[in-house]
Amino acid sequence: MLPLLNGRLLDFIQFDDRFAIAKLEAPQSIVGVTLALSDVRRKYGITVVGIKRKDEDFVYAVPDTWVHPNDVLIVSGTIEQIERFAALAYRG
């Protein structure tokens, strides 16, 4: 089962032994840039599926989607990739 890594993961759905979709707060390290510039897919192996902003509708993510402070990200990947993204993205 996927641990909640210091409260960084807000929710997750595990589909099989390895694959999951998770909801987590946007890490400060990618706030203020587009998903393409953040390079999270190459760095962590995860895909940002969508973004939910306060008082706005959910939007599907595309490479030119900007990440704003307090955005909630919906990400997909293996459990290990999501854990790594959540752990490494919040360092610093």
N, C-alpha and C positions, 0 to 999 in steps of 0.2 A: 504494500500500500504506500502511496505517496505521502511523505511527511509534509507538514505545513511550514517548514523552513522559516522559523522565527516570525511567523505571521505574515510573510510576504505573499503567499498564495492565499487568495480569498476563497477560491472554490476550484474544484477540478472534477472531471469525469474520466474515469479510466475505462477504456474500451476493450483492452485485452491485457495480456501480461506486461506489455511494454508501452502502448500508445495511450496518450491522454490529451485532453483539452483542458486548459487551466485559465483561470481569471486571476490577474494580479495587477497591482498598482504599477503604473509606468515608472521604471527606474530612472532616477535623476540623470544617470549617465546617457540616456537617449532623449531626454526632454529637450526640445528646441531644435530638433533635426528631423528630417524625413526618415521613414523606415529604410529607404535605400541608402541614405548616408550613414545611418546607424549600423548597417551591415549585420544585423542580428541573425539573419538566416545563415550567413557564412560563418560568423563567429560562434554561434551557439547551436545551429542546426534546427532552430525552431522557426515556425511560421506565425507571424502575427495575422490572425484571421480577421480581427475587427477591433474597434475602439469604441468605448462608451465614455462620453463626456457628461458631466453633471448638467442636468436640465436639457439634454439633447438626445436625439435618437441614436441608437446604435448605428455605426457605419462600418461597412466592410473595408478592410485595409487594402491599400494599393501601395506600390513603391513610393509614390509622392505624397503619401499621407504624413502630415506633420504630427509629432508627438508633443502634447501640451502638458503642463503641470497638472497633476491630479487625474490624468486620463487613466482609465482602467482598460488593460489590454486583455484580449482573448487570444491565447496562443495555443498552438498544437505542436506535437512532437512526441518523441519517446519520453518516458518518465525521466530518464537520465538527462536528456537534453533540457527539459523544463527545469529540473532541479539545478542543473548547472547555470542556466540563464538566471534563475531567481537568486542563486547564491552569488555568482560573480557580478551580476549587474548591480548589486546593492553594495558592493565593497567600495571603500573609499570614503 
